[in-house]
Amino acid sequence: MHAKQLRDRVESAVSKDFERAWLDCDQATRGQSVALAQAAWPNKRLIELHSTEPGVHKAQGRITFTYSDHYFRAIAKIAFHYYLVHSCRGVRGDEPEFAAIRRFILEGGDASDFLDTPGPKFAVPFGELPTGKAITPSQWCHVLAAHEASQVVVGYVHLFAGPERVGKPHYVRLAQLTSSIVLPLGVFGHVYLYDEDQPEIGHAGHVVPAAMSRLQ
């Protein structure tokens, strides 16, 4: 690359009137890189900064985390499969009333149509207190549950709750049932305890039924 190519490429990405720029190059090609930059901008002054020694340094910065719809689709899939496994209604998941949640899991969409919508909630024996403190589980676990109230199927997904973290549960609206039959076991839940020594053969952790209450 010659000087004009470098200048054209930089000026195509930033303003031609930039006042300050930083050149970071490998030590082995430092002389060549500096000479190329000076040839590309002969009227600019080159100031060499002090080298930073390897080690731990403090610098101001900001980190942000965002969720794509793949995260919410995964939560919805966990809730959907859990409900199909434990429901006594005999549904398979390919029924018309589950078409919307299947489409969201496969193709994505607006997560607010399915997750954390108004409706009945579960009461669990841990979470934040009015004092600002929190009751946490004594062992790391996942909590899954589901209910069929007013013909609406809702799944509950609470992942990675433990001694140092409670986290936020998700309520997933799975379907509006067409059947008016009310089942005696329309509310169920399980706790998946996974923070245990994993055997060489078999499953890690174990599952226990959860005695969960539905709040009206």
N, CA, C and O of each residue as an XYZ file, in Angstrom:
864
protein
N       0.847     -1.193      0.000
C       0.000      0.000      0.000
C       0.884      1.246      0.000
O       1.814      1.356      0.798
N       0.582      2.191     -0.912
C       1.341      3.433     -0.912
C       0.542      4.513     -0.190
O      -0.574      4.266      0.265
N       1.121      5.722     -0.087
C       0.554      6.786      0.746
C      -0.848      7.187      0.307
O      -1.727      7.370      1.149
N      -1.071      7.328     -0.995
C      -2.396      7.745     -1.462
C      -3.460      6.695     -1.162
O      -4.581      7.042     -0.792
N      -3.121      5.415     -1.316
C      -4.086      4.363     -1.001
C      -4.474      4.398      0.474
O      -5.647      4.247      0.818
N      -3.489      4.595      1.338
C      -3.777      4.669      2.765
C      -4.661      5.871      3.070
O      -5.642      5.743      3.803
N      -4.328      7.040      2.520
C      -5.110      8.246      2.780
C      -6.542      8.096      2.271
O      -7.489      8.474      2.961
N      -6.702      7.550      1.072
C      -8.054      7.381      0.522
C      -8.887      6.423      1.360
O     -10.079      6.645      1.573
N      -8.258      5.364      1.830
C      -9.015      4.377      2.622
C      -9.440      4.965      3.955
O     -10.570      4.750      4.393
N      -8.558      5.699      4.601
C      -8.908      6.299      5.888
C      -9.977      7.361      5.712
O     -10.937      7.406      6.481
N      -9.822      8.229      4.695
C     -10.771      9.320      4.506
C     -12.128      8.837      4.014
O     -13.116      9.564      4.124
N     -12.193      7.630      3.478
C     -13.498      7.064      3.096
C     -14.271      6.559      4.309
O     -15.490      6.395      4.259
N     -13.549      6.317      5.394
C     -14.199      5.806      6.604
C     -14.475      6.897      7.625
O     -15.400      6.769      8.428
N     -13.683      7.981      7.610
C     -13.857      9.071      8.574
C     -13.866     10.394      7.817
O     -13.673     10.440      6.602
N     -14.095     11.458      8.563
C     -14.100     12.777      7.951
C     -12.707     13.157      7.462
O     -11.705     12.806      8.085
N     -12.649     13.883      6.335
C     -11.363     14.330      5.817
C     -10.702     15.363      6.719
O      -9.496     15.595      6.633
N     -11.506     15.985      7.591
C     -10.999     17.062      8.432
C     -10.710     16.593      9.860
O     -10.752     17.394     10.794
N     -10.416     15.301     10.036
C     -10.151     14.831     11.397
C      -8.902     15.522     11.942
O      -7.944     15.786     11.215
N      -8.944     15.806     13.252
C      -7.852     16.553     13.883
C      -6.819     15.642     14.532
O      -5.652     16.012     14.655
N      -7.241     14.462     14.943
C      -6.326     13.616     15.701
C      -6.571     12.154     15.348
O      -7.711     11.731     15.155
N      -5.500     11.400     15.268
C      -5.590      9.969     14.991
C      -4.455      9.266     15.715
O      -3.446      9.882     16.059
N      -4.630      7.959     15.945
C      -3.609      7.170     16.632
C      -3.115      6.063     15.704
O      -3.904      5.388     15.044
N      -1.826      5.895     15.668
C      -1.205      4.850     14.859
C      -0.683      3.767     15.789
O       0.175      4.022     16.634
N      -1.201      2.570     15.630
C      -0.767      1.431     16.442
C      -0.231      0.375     15.482
O      -0.964     -0.109     14.620
N       1.025      0.021     15.624
C       1.631     -0.898     14.669
C       2.573     -1.857     15.390
O       2.994     -1.625     16.524
N       2.881     -2.928     14.696
C       3.804     -3.919     15.245
C       5.214     -3.333     15.310
O       5.621     -2.562     14.441
N       5.944     -3.709     16.347
C       7.279     -3.158     16.540
C       8.196     -3.496     15.364
O       9.063     -2.696     15.013
N       8.022     -4.639     14.768
C       8.895     -5.058     13.677
C       8.711     -4.196     12.424
O       9.642     -4.036     11.636
N       7.511     -3.642     12.245
C       7.240     -2.827     11.049
C       7.008     -1.363     11.421
O       6.415     -0.607     10.651
N       7.474     -0.974     12.593
C       7.193      0.379     13.075
C       7.749      1.447     12.133
O       7.036      2.385     11.777
N       9.004      1.317     11.730
C       9.608      2.327     10.877
C       8.882      2.493      9.561
O       8.655      3.613      9.102
N       8.515      1.370      8.953
C       7.795      1.422      7.679
C       6.412      2.049      7.856
O       5.968      2.825      7.010
N       5.735      1.714      8.954
C       4.386      2.229      9.186
C       4.415      3.730      9.443
O       3.578      4.468      8.923
N       5.368      4.181     10.236
C       5.479      5.613     10.530
C       5.794      6.399      9.261
O       5.210      7.456      9.019
N       6.716      5.883      8.453
C       7.077      6.567      7.214
C       5.887      6.653      6.264
O       5.706      7.667      5.590
N       5.074      5.597      6.205
C       3.908      5.600      5.336
C       2.888      6.619      5.815
O       2.304      7.340      5.005
N       2.664      6.688      7.135
C       1.715      7.659      7.672
C       2.177      9.085      7.438
O       1.367      9.950      7.104
N       3.456      9.340      7.606
C       3.980     10.690      7.378
C       3.881     11.087      5.907
O       3.623     12.250      5.597
N       4.084     10.128      4.997
C       3.955     10.415      3.572
C       2.505     10.679      3.188
O       2.229     11.485      2.300
N       1.565      9.986      3.869
C       0.147     10.154      3.557
C      -0.373     11.493      4.071
O      -1.229     12.107      3.433
N       0.129     11.952      5.211
C      -0.299     13.228      5.789
C       0.939     14.057      6.154
O       1.292     14.153      7.330
N       1.577     14.637      5.187
C       2.824     15.362      5.444
C       2.635     16.594      6.320
O       3.596     17.043      6.944
N       1.447     17.149      6.387
C       1.208     18.346      7.188
C       0.777     18.044      8.623
O       0.549     18.958      9.414
N       0.666     16.759      8.951
C       0.293     16.367     10.309
C       1.544     16.143     11.152
O       2.575     15.693     10.650
N       1.438     16.460     12.430
C       2.554     16.280     13.347
C       2.419     14.939     14.055
O       1.353     14.611     14.577
N       3.496     14.167     14.071
C       3.494     12.845     14.694
C       4.117     12.949     16.081
O       5.262     13.380     16.223
N       3.369     12.559     17.091
C       3.841     12.582     18.478
C       3.876     11.153     18.990
O       2.865     10.453     18.944
N       5.014     10.720     19.472
C       5.143      9.359     19.983
C       4.723      9.321     21.446
O       5.235     10.081     22.268
N       3.790      8.435     21.764
C       3.308      8.288     23.131
C       4.179      7.305     23.883
O       4.873      6.483     23.286
N       4.134      7.399     25.194
C       4.895      6.481     26.027
C       4.319      5.070     25.915
O       3.102      4.885     25.879
N       5.177      4.118     25.864
C       4.733      2.724     25.808
C       4.141      2.311     27.145
O       4.589      2.764     28.198
N       3.143      1.460     27.099
C       2.511      0.937     28.307
C       3.100     -0.416     28.633
O       3.046     -1.341     27.823
N       3.661     -0.526     29.816
C       4.252     -1.788     30.220
C       3.162     -2.832     30.452
O       2.065     -2.494     30.897
N       3.455     -4.097     30.154
C       2.464     -5.148     30.421
C       2.120     -5.197     31.899
O       2.972     -4.973     32.758
N       0.861     -5.493     32.181
C       0.425     -5.592     33.569
C      -1.031     -5.212     33.691
O      -1.775     -5.231     32.711
N      -1.433     -4.868     34.899
C      -2.816     -4.496     35.183
C      -2.910     -2.980     35.230
O      -2.179     -2.334     35.981
N      -3.807     -2.407     34.432
C      -3.955     -0.958     34.363
C      -5.425     -0.603     34.523
O      -6.305     -1.349     34.093
N      -5.680      0.527     35.138
C      -7.036      1.012     35.322
C      -7.390      1.956     34.182
O      -6.615      2.847     33.832
N      -8.554      1.751     33.618
C      -9.027      2.610     32.541
C     -10.538      2.724     32.639
O     -11.223      1.757     32.971
N     -11.050      3.902     32.350
C     -12.492      4.098     32.372
C     -13.122      3.393     31.180
O     -12.594      3.425     30.068
N     -14.222      2.777     31.423
C     -14.897      2.073     30.347
C     -16.317      1.724     30.739
O     -16.716      1.925     31.886
N     -17.066      1.213     29.813
C     -18.451      0.831     30.050
C     -18.739     -0.444     29.281
O     -18.382     -0.570     28.109
N     -19.379     -1.379     29.942
C     -19.751     -2.646     29.324
C     -21.277     -2.743     29.317
O     -21.920     -2.527     30.344
N     -21.837     -3.059     28.192
C     -23.277     -3.246     28.080
C     -23.570     -4.653     27.565
O     -22.812     -5.199     26.763
N     -24.666     -5.230     28.028
C     -25.097     -6.557     27.606
C     -26.485     -6.439     26.990
O     -27.359     -5.769     27.541
N     -26.681     -7.072     25.877
C     -27.986     -7.070     25.230
C     -28.378     -8.509     24.901
O     -27.525     -9.367     24.674
N     -29.671     -8.747     24.881
C     -30.202    -10.058     24.540
C     -30.805     -9.993     23.137
O     -31.555     -9.072     22.813
N     -30.475    -10.959     22.334
C     -31.156    -11.089     21.056
C     -32.404    -11.946     21.255
O     -32.621    -12.487     22.340
N     -33.219    -12.070     20.218
C     -34.420    -12.876     20.375
C     -34.095    -14.361     20.520
O     -34.963    -15.143     20.910
N     -32.853    -14.766     20.211
C     -32.479    -16.166     20.392
C     -32.545    -16.556     21.868
O     -32.903    -17.687     22.198
N     -32.204    -15.628     22.747
C     -32.282    -15.911     24.190
C     -33.727    -16.188     24.590
O     -34.004    -17.184     25.260
N     -34.643    -15.324     24.190
C     -36.038    -15.484     24.579
C     -36.673    -16.682     23.876
O     -37.562    -17.327     24.432
N     -36.229    -16.980     22.670
C     -36.730    -18.176     21.995
C     -36.290    -19.433     22.728
O     -37.047    -20.401     22.805
N     -35.067    -19.432     23.271
C     -34.588    -20.578     24.042
C     -35.388    -20.736     25.330
O     -35.737    -21.855     25.707
N     -35.683    -19.624     26.011
C     -36.505    -19.678     27.218
C     -37.884    -20.245     26.889
O     -38.408    -21.086     27.620
N     -38.462    -19.780     25.789
C     -39.780    -20.271     25.390
C     -39.747    -21.761     25.069
O     -40.688    -22.486     25.392
N     -38.678    -22.218     24.441
C     -38.565    -23.636     24.099
C     -38.453    -24.487     25.360
O     -39.053    -25.559     25.436
N     -37.695    -24.024     26.345
C     -37.588    -24.760     27.608
C     -38.957    -24.881     28.264
O     -39.341    -25.964     28.704
N     -39.700    -23.764     28.334
C     -41.026    -23.784     28.960
C     -41.984    -24.685     28.197
O     -42.762    -25.421     28.803
N     -41.931    -24.631     26.873
C     -42.837    -25.422     26.038
C     -42.578    -26.908     26.215
O     -43.516    -27.679     26.413
N     -41.319    -27.320     26.146
C     -40.989    -28.736     26.291
C     -41.316    -29.236     27.695
O     -41.797    -30.356     27.868
N     -41.051    -28.401     28.690
C     -41.366    -28.819     30.062
C     -42.863    -29.077     30.213
O     -43.274    -30.080     30.796
N     -43.673    -28.161     29.681
C     -45.118    -28.338     29.790
C     -45.577    -29.604     29.079
O     -46.405    -30.343     29.610
N     -45.054    -29.864     27.890
C     -45.480    -31.040     27.133
C     -45.108    -32.328     27.857
O     -45.848    -33.310     27.799
N     -43.964    -32.328     28.539
C     -43.512    -33.536     29.235
C     -44.386    -33.830     30.446
O     -44.683    -34.993     30.717
N     -44.805    -32.801     31.182
C     -45.465    -33.023     32.470
C     -46.974    -32.787     32.455
O     -47.641    -33.090     33.444
N     -47.520    -32.267     31.391
C     -48.954    -32.027     31.357
C     -49.726    -33.342     31.296
O     -49.313    -34.290     30.628
N     -50.844    -33.382     32.000
C     -51.710    -34.564     31.976
C     -52.802    -34.437     30.907
O     -53.700    -35.276     30.832
N     -52.724    -33.405     30.098
C     -53.766    -33.163     29.104
C     -53.589    -34.024     27.853
O     -54.514    -34.150     27.051
N     -52.416    -34.610     27.686
C     -52.183    -35.479     26.550
C     -51.866    -34.745     25.261
O     -51.995    -35.319     24.180
N     -51.458    -33.497     25.354
C     -51.129    -32.741     24.148
C     -49.736    -33.123     23.657
O     -48.889    -33.550     24.441
N     -49.506    -32.969     22.362
C     -48.232    -33.319     21.747
C     -47.402    -32.087     21.377
O     -46.186    -32.184     21.210
N     -48.057    -30.930     21.247
C     -47.361    -29.715     20.862
C     -47.640    -29.284     19.440
O     -47.346    -28.149     19.065
N     -48.216    -30.193     18.626
C     -48.517    -29.834     17.240
C     -49.959    -29.369     17.080
O     -50.417    -29.162     15.956
N     -50.684    -29.200     18.192
C     -52.063    -28.735     18.137
C     -52.113    -27.274     17.663
O     -51.151    -26.529     17.849
N     -53.234    -26.868     17.052
C     -53.343    -25.502     16.521
C     -53.139    -24.416     17.577
O     -52.610    -23.350     17.261
N     -53.549    -24.664     18.827
C     -53.416    -23.624     19.845
C     -51.961    -23.310     20.196
O     -51.679    -22.279     20.808
N     -51.041    -24.191     19.813
C     -49.623    -23.953     20.070
C     -48.898    -23.413     18.827
O     -47.671    -23.318     18.824
N     -49.634    -23.066     17.789
C     -48.997    -22.625     16.545
C     -48.179    -21.357     16.753
O     -47.090    -21.230     16.193
N     -48.680    -20.424     17.545
C     -47.984    -19.144     17.728
C     -46.662    -19.329     18.463
O     -45.650    -18.755     18.062
N     -46.657    -20.119     19.527
C     -45.414    -20.310     20.286
C     -44.423    -21.135     19.472
O     -43.217    -20.907     19.570
N     -44.900    -22.086     18.672
C     -43.995    -22.841     17.806
C     -43.334    -21.906     16.794
O     -42.133    -22.005     16.544
N     -44.112    -21.012     16.222
C     -43.581    -20.085     15.224
C     -42.554    -19.142     15.857
O     -41.529    -18.836     15.247
N     -42.829    -18.683     17.080
C     -41.875    -17.808     17.759
C     -40.573    -18.535     18.040
O     -39.498    -17.964     17.858
N     -40.648    -19.786     18.481
C     -39.444    -20.559     18.778
C     -38.626    -20.799     17.509
O     -37.399    -20.711     17.535
N     -39.294    -21.096     16.418
C     -38.594    -21.432     15.172
C     -38.121    -20.197     14.410
O     -37.027    -20.203     13.845
N     -38.928    -19.143     14.387
C     -38.652    -18.014     13.510
C     -38.340    -16.715     14.239
O     -37.808    -15.787     13.630
N     -38.659    -16.627     15.534
C     -38.463    -15.384     16.261
C     -39.683    -14.488     16.144
O     -40.717    -14.887     15.609
N     -39.546    -13.276     16.653
C     -40.661    -12.332     16.646
C     -40.587    -11.430     17.855
O     -39.520    -11.254     18.444
N     -41.710    -10.862     18.226
C     -41.781     -9.955     19.368
C     -41.920    -10.775     20.645
O     -42.964    -11.380     20.889
N     -40.862    -10.793     21.462
C     -40.874    -11.602     22.682
C     -41.923    -11.135     23.672
O     -42.406    -11.932     24.476
N     -42.293     -9.844     23.630
C     -43.272     -9.323     24.586
C     -44.662     -9.911     24.377
O     -45.523     -9.780     25.247
N     -44.893    -10.554     23.242
C     -46.179    -11.220     23.016
C     -46.293    -12.519     23.807
O     -47.395    -13.037     23.987
N     -45.171    -13.047     24.279
C     -45.173    -14.354     24.928
C     -44.551    -14.349     26.325
O     -44.992    -15.105     27.190
N     -43.549    -13.522     26.561
C     -42.812    -13.577     27.817
C     -43.241    -12.458     28.764
O     -43.411    -11.305     28.368
N     -43.409    -12.844     30.032
C     -43.669    -11.917     31.135
C     -44.905    -11.065     30.892
O     -44.918     -9.875     31.208
N     -45.929    -11.666     30.339
C     -47.201    -10.987     30.135
C     -48.029    -11.062     31.415
O     -47.761    -11.928     32.248
N     -49.020    -10.199     31.608
C     -49.843    -10.257     32.825
C     -50.537    -11.599     32.963
O     -50.940    -12.209     31.973
N     -50.671    -12.047     34.192
C     -51.328    -13.321     34.454
C     -50.945    -13.863     35.813
O     -50.220    -13.203     36.557
N     -51.419    -15.060     36.154
C     -51.099    -15.659     37.458
C     -49.596    -15.844     37.635
O     -48.876    -16.099     36.669
N     -49.130    -15.713     38.872
C     -47.715    -15.846     39.187
C     -47.525    -16.965     40.212
O     -48.463    -17.358     40.906
N     -46.291    -17.469     40.292
C     -45.943    -18.489     41.264
C     -45.248    -17.847     42.468
O     -44.544    -16.846     42.336
N     -45.459    -18.435     43.622
C     -44.746    -18.019     44.826
C     -43.676    -19.062     45.120
O     -43.987    -20.245     45.260
N     -42.434    -18.641     45.214
C     -41.326    -19.545     45.508
C     -40.667    -19.106     46.816
O     -40.742    -17.929     47.170
N     -40.027    -20.020     47.538
C     -39.495    -19.698     48.875
C     -38.166    -18.954     48.849
O     -37.387    -19.069     49.795
N     -37.886    -18.201     47.802
C     -36.697    -17.369     47.764
C     -36.961    -16.183     46.845
O     -37.894    -16.197     46.042
N     -36.148    -15.184     46.973
C     -36.318    -13.966     46.187
C     -35.991    -12.738     47.015
O     -35.556    -12.841     48.162
N     -36.206    -11.586     46.422
C     -35.894    -10.333     47.091
C     -36.917    -10.030     48.180
O     -38.097    -10.364     48.064
N     -36.427     -9.380     49.255
C     -37.260     -8.984     50.381
C     -37.491     -7.473     50.344
O     -36.725     -6.749     49.708
N     -38.545     -6.985     51.024
C     -38.785     -5.532     51.051
C     -37.625     -4.751     51.648
O     -37.479     -3.559     51.377
N     -36.796     -5.407     52.459
C     -35.670     -4.718     53.094
C     -34.510     -4.498     52.131
O     -33.548     -3.810     52.472
N     -34.588     -5.071     50.933
C     -33.492     -4.966     49.982
C     -32.594     -6.190     49.975
O     -31.788     -6.362     49.061
N     -32.724     -7.047     50.988
C     -31.975     -8.293     51.024
C     -32.731     -9.357     50.232
O     -33.792     -9.086     49.669
N     -32.180    -10.563     50.194
C     -32.816    -11.625     49.419
C     -32.596    -12.968     50.100
O     -31.554    -13.207     50.709
N     -33.585    -13.834     49.989
C     -33.454    -15.225     50.405
C     -33.039    -16.023     49.185
O     -33.685    -15.943     48.140
N     -31.970    -16.790     49.310
C     -31.443    -17.536     48.164
C     -31.519    -19.035     48.444
O     -31.520    -19.444     49.605
N     -31.581    -19.851     47.408
C     -31.535    -21.306     47.612
C     -30.178    -21.718     48.184
O     -29.167    -21.058     47.942
N     -30.168    -22.789     48.927
C     -28.918    -23.278     49.513
C     -28.065    -24.027     48.499
O     -26.881    -24.261     48.737
N     -28.657    -24.405     47.369
C     -27.931    -25.126     46.334
C     -28.322    -24.574     44.971
O     -29.474    -24.195     44.759
N     -27.364    -24.528     44.044
C     -27.643    -24.015     42.710
C     -28.654    -24.913     42.002
O     -28.560    -26.139     42.055
N     -29.623    -24.279     41.339
C     -30.710    -25.061     40.759
C     -31.397    -24.281     39.640
O     -31.200    -23.077     39.472
N     -32.212    -25.017     38.883
C     -33.170    -24.434     37.952
C     -34.559    -24.803     38.463
O     -34.760    -25.907     38.969
N     -35.505    -23.900     38.335
C     -36.886    -24.172     38.741
C     -37.780    -23.997     37.514
O     -37.798    -22.939     36.885
N     -38.518    -25.057     37.190
C     -39.461    -25.019     36.074
C     -40.846    -25.371     36.586
O     -40.994    -26.238     37.448
N     -41.848    -24.708     36.064
C     -43.219    -24.975     36.475
C     -44.157    -24.571     35.350
O     -43.743    -23.939     34.378
N     -45.421    -24.940     35.491
C     -46.434    -24.568     34.504
C     -47.797    -24.616     35.158
O     -47.989    -25.290     36.169
N     -48.743    -23.896     34.577
C     -50.123    -23.951     35.078
C     -51.095    -23.718     33.934
O     -50.758    -23.113     32.917
N     -52.297    -24.208     34.127
C     -53.394    -24.000     33.199
C     -54.508    -23.295     33.972
O     -55.321    -23.950     34.625
N     -54.546    -21.990     33.902
C     -55.551    -21.213     34.625
C     -56.380    -20.432     33.619
O     -55.839    -19.767     32.736
N     -57.695    -20.517     33.757
C     -58.601    -19.821     32.841
C     -58.294    -20.180     31.389
O     -58.375    -19.345     30.489
N     -57.936    -21.455     31.192
C     -57.640    -22.002     29.860
C     -56.403    -21.383     29.219
O     -56.217    -21.509     28.008
N     -55.556    -20.723     29.995
C     -54.309    -20.155     29.492
C     -53.151    -20.970     30.049
O     -53.060    -21.168     31.261
N     -52.269    -21.443     29.183
C     -51.114    -22.231     29.596
C     -49.913    -21.297     29.727
O     -49.537    -20.608     28.779
N     -49.326    -21.289     30.909
C     -48.163    -20.440     31.179
C     -47.053    -21.300     31.763
O     -47.281    -22.077     32.690
N     -45.852    -21.158     31.217
C     -44.681    -21.843     31.747
C     -43.827    -20.892     32.556
O     -43.749    -19.700     32.261
N     -43.185    -21.436     33.584
C     -42.325    -20.654     34.486
C     -40.903    -21.183     34.359
O     -40.666    -22.379     34.534
N     -39.958    -20.302     34.055
C     -38.561    -20.695     33.859
C     -37.680    -19.810     34.734
O     -37.596    -18.599     34.528
N     -37.028    -20.427     35.708
C     -36.130    -19.694     36.623
C     -34.793    -20.441     36.617
O     -34.665    -21.505     37.223
N     -33.806    -19.876     35.928
C     -32.541    -20.571     35.719
C     -31.439    -20.015     36.609
O     -31.412    -18.825     36.926
N     -30.534    -20.900     37.005
C     -29.292    -20.543     37.709
C     -29.569    -19.720     38.973
O     -28.994    -18.649     39.168
N     -30.445    -20.233     39.812
C     -30.677    -19.633     41.123
C     -29.830    -20.388     42.139
O     -29.745    -21.615     42.094
N     -29.204    -19.655     43.053
C     -28.333    -20.314     44.017
C     -27.936    -19.413     45.159
O     -28.522    -18.346     45.342
N     -26.937    -19.829     45.941
C     -26.558    -19.091     47.143
C     -26.127    -17.651     46.897
O     -26.244    -16.815     47.792
N     -25.633    -17.348     45.704
C     -25.124    -16.004     45.438
C     -25.973    -15.232     44.432
O     -25.644    -14.099     44.082
N     -27.045    -15.830     43.977
C     -27.844    -15.169     42.939
C     -29.257    -15.724     42.930
O     -29.469    -16.934     43.008
N     -30.219    -14.817     42.834
C     -31.600    -15.242     42.683
C     -32.009    -15.180     41.216
O     -32.599    -16.123     40.689
N     -31.695    -14.077     40.564
C     -32.022    -13.952     39.154
C     -33.493    -13.645     38.909
O     -34.303    -13.592     39.835
N     -33.805    -13.451     37.662
C     -35.168    -13.096     37.265
C     -35.853    -14.281     36.605
O     -35.309    -14.852     35.659
N     -37.035    -14.664     37.080
C     -37.770    -15.729     36.392
C     -38.514    -15.181     35.189
O     -38.779    -13.982     35.098
N     -38.844    -16.069     34.274
C     -39.626    -15.692     33.093
C     -40.928    -16.482     33.083
O     -40.949    -17.679     33.371
N     -42.005    -15.795     32.749
C     -43.297    -16.430     32.532
C     -43.582    -16.434     31.035
O     -43.581    -15.384     30.392
N     -43.823    -17.607     30.491
C     -43.991    -17.759     29.048
C     -45.437    -18.170     28.750
O     -45.896    -19.225     29.186
N     -46.130    -17.335     28.014
C     -47.512    -17.648     27.621
C     -47.459    -18.611     26.448
O     -47.041    -18.237     25.352
N     -47.878    -19.843     26.669
C     -47.733    -20.896     25.672
C     -48.954    -21.063     24.765
O     -48.810    -21.325     23.571
N     -50.144    -20.913     25.327
C     -51.329    -21.160     24.498
C     -52.594    -20.707     25.207
O     -52.623    -20.533     26.425
N     -53.624    -20.523     24.418
C     -54.994    -20.349     24.909
C     -55.731    -21.635     24.554
O     -55.991    -21.902     23.380
N     -56.065    -22.430     25.565
C     -56.677    -23.731     25.320
C     -58.105    -23.579     24.812
O     -58.837    -22.678     25.223
N     -58.478    -24.466     23.925
C     -59.852    -24.490     23.430
C     -60.736    -25.386     24.283
O     -61.959    -25.246     24.269
N     -60.127    -26.307     25.028
C     -60.896    -27.217     25.874
C     -61.278    -26.518     27.175
O     -60.472    -25.785     27.747
N     -62.496    -26.741     27.638
C     -62.964    -26.175     28.909
C     -62.813    -27.153     30.066
O     -63.260    -26.868     31.177
N     -62.188    -28.304     29.820
C     -61.992    -29.304     30.864
C     -60.910    -28.822     31.827
O     -59.822    -28.435     31.400
N     -61.206    -28.845     33.111
C     -60.251    -28.434     34.139
C     -59.635    -29.690     34.755
O     -60.349    -30.533     35.299
N     -58.319    -29.812     34.670
C     -57.635    -30.987     35.196
C     -57.247    -30.758     36.652
O     -56.934    -29.633     37.041
N     -57.266    -31.836     37.472
C     -56.882    -31.679     38.882
C     -55.408    -31.341     39.062
O     -55.034    -30.742     40.071
N     -54.569    -31.712     38.107
C     -53.139    -31.442     38.204
C     -52.755    -30.356     37.201
O     -51.835    -30.536     36.403
N     -53.455    -29.245     37.247
C     -53.209    -28.164     36.312
C     -52.069    -27.258     36.710
O     -51.724    -26.342     35.963
N     -51.469    -27.489     37.880
C     -50.326    -26.703     38.343
C     -49.244    -27.675     38.787
O     -49.509    -28.545     39.617
N     -48.035    -27.553     38.259
C     -46.960    -28.469     38.634
C     -45.625    -27.763     38.465
O     -45.500    -26.815     37.690
N     -44.627    -28.243     39.206
C     -43.302    -27.644     39.135
C     -42.237    -28.625     39.580
O     -42.525    -29.593     40.284
N     -40.998    -28.371     39.165
C     -39.861    -29.223     39.529
C     -38.625    -28.365     39.748
O     -38.460    -27.316     39.125
N     -37.759    -28.829     40.645
C     -36.490    -28.177     40.926
C     -35.377    -29.085     40.430
O     -35.302    -30.254     40.808
N     -34.520    -28.544     39.588
C     -33.404    -29.301     39.015
C     -32.129    -28.875     39.752
O     -31.585    -27.799     39.503
N     -31.664    -29.734     40.659
C     -30.465    -29.464     41.451
C     -29.255    -29.998     40.692
O     -29.101    -31.208     40.527
N     -28.396    -29.086     40.231
C     -27.315    -29.517     39.336
C     -25.923    -29.330     39.909
O     -24.957    -29.833     39.335
N     -25.789    -28.628     41.014
C     -24.459    -28.328     41.551
C     -24.002    -29.469     42.466
O     -23.942    -29.314     43.686
N     -23.689    -30.587     41.873
C     -23.244    -31.766     42.607
C     -22.057    -32.387     41.883
O     -21.805    -32.098     40.713
N     -21.336    -33.242     42.593
C     -20.245    -33.966     41.951
C     -20.817    -34.853     40.853
O     -21.733    -35.641     41.086
N     -20.268    -34.712     39.666
C     -20.780    -35.456     38.523
C     -20.132    -36.824     38.448
O     -18.906    -36.919     38.396
N     -20.922    -37.885     38.441
C     -20.352    -39.232     38.332
C     -19.807    -39.488     36.942
O     -20.176    -38.806     35.985
N     -18.934    -40.465     36.834
C     -18.390    -40.812     35.523
C     -19.457    -41.402     34.610
O     -19.398    -41.240     33.391
N     -20.429    -42.083     35.202
C     -21.511    -42.682     34.431
C     -22.834    -42.239     35.044
O     -22.991    -42.243     36.265
N     -23.776    -41.860     34.200
C     -25.086    -41.467     34.696
C     -25.300    -39.975     34.619
O     -24.551    -39.260     33.954
N     -26.332    -39.509     35.307
C     -26.732    -38.112     35.251
C     -26.087    -37.319     36.386
O     -25.804    -37.856     37.458
N     -25.861    -36.037     36.130
C     -25.356    -35.132     37.156
C     -26.537    -34.429     37.804
O     -27.415    -33.912     37.113
N     -26.557    -34.410     39.127
C     -27.656    -33.762     39.827
C     -28.900    -34.626     39.864
O     -28.885    -35.778     39.431
N     -29.983    -34.055     40.387
C     -31.232    -34.794     40.439
C     -32.402    -33.808     40.432
O     -32.224    -32.602     40.602
N     -33.585    -34.350     40.233
C     -34.792    -33.544     40.103
C     -35.757    -33.919     41.218
O     -35.948    -35.097     41.522
N     -36.369    -32.889     41.831
C     -37.375    -33.129     42.869
C     -38.628    -32.334     42.529
O     -38.519    -31.220     42.018
N     -39.801    -32.867     42.792
C     -41.036    -32.097     42.564
C     -41.069    -30.870     43.465
O     -40.595    -30.908     44.600
N     -41.618    -29.809     42.962
C     -41.718    -28.556     43.739
C     -43.157    -28.348     44.194
O     -44.096    -28.475     43.409
N     -43.312    -28.026     45.476
C     -44.628    -27.697     46.008
C     -44.837    -26.192     45.825
O     -44.520    -25.397     46.709
N     -45.385    -25.813     44.640
C     -45.515    -24.405     44.303
C     -46.959    -23.984     44.356
O     -47.853    -24.756     44.009
N     -47.190    -22.767     44.787
C     -48.546    -22.228     44.905
C     -48.754    -21.164     43.848
O     -47.847    -20.384     43.557
N     -49.934    -21.130     43.278
C     -50.264    -20.137     42.274
C     -50.983    -18.968     42.940
O     -51.976    -19.162     43.641
N     -50.477    -17.751     42.720
C     -51.087    -16.552     43.289
C     -52.133    -16.021     42.316
O     -51.861    -15.870     41.125
N     -53.308    -15.745     42.816
C     -54.366    -15.188     41.964
C     -54.143    -13.690     41.783
O     -54.924    -13.028     41.099
